[in-house]
């Protein structure tokens, strides 16, 4: 039985998704950096972080499916 996530890029991708989604949650629900980022720019930044997290998750899923198909 082979491990599912055995490469550094897979682990880096998982950690990146967790960091980006938690950063988006921090910006959305707390007062982090309210003195520099406010209003519509803040909302756009939260959506940008969430979109990047979704994109990275989709790429991880594609990579997993490709490896599963090759084995």
N, C-alpha and C positions, 0 to 999 in steps of 0.2 A: 504494500500500500504506500503510495507516494503522498507526501504532504501537499496540501492544497496550495498554500502560500509559501513557496520555498525560495523565492528570490528577493533581493533587497528592494527592487523596484515595486514589488507587490506590497511589502511592508511599508515602504515610504508612501505609497499611494493611500493605504489605509490610514496611516497617521495623518497625512495631509487632509484627507476628507474629515477626519475627526476634528482637527485643528480649525479648519475653515468653517465647519458647521457650528462649532462652539464659539468661534469668533463672531459669527453672524448673530448667534443668540445673545452674546454679550453686548454687541452693539445695539441690538433690537430692544433688549429688556433691561439694560442698566444705563447708567450715566457715564459710561466710558467715553472719554474725549469729547464731551459735549461742548467744551469751549472752542474746539477746532472744527468739528463736523456736526452740523445741525440741519434740520429741515429736510428738503428734498434730496440734498446731497447725501445725507445720512441714510435715508431710505434707499436710494440708488445703490449705495455701498453695501447695504445689507442684502439686497437682491442680487448684486454682483457676486458676493461671497456665496450665497446659496446656489446660484447658477453654476459657479465654478465647482462647488461640492457635488452637485448633481452630475456635472460633466465628468469629473474624476471618478465618481462611482460607476457611471456608465462605462467608462473606459476600463476600469477594473473588472467589471462584469464581462465585457467583451473578451478581455484577455483570459479570464478564467474559462469561459466557454470555448475559446480557441484551443487552449491547452487541453481541456477535457476531450475535445474532438480529435486532437492529434494523438492522444494516448490510446 
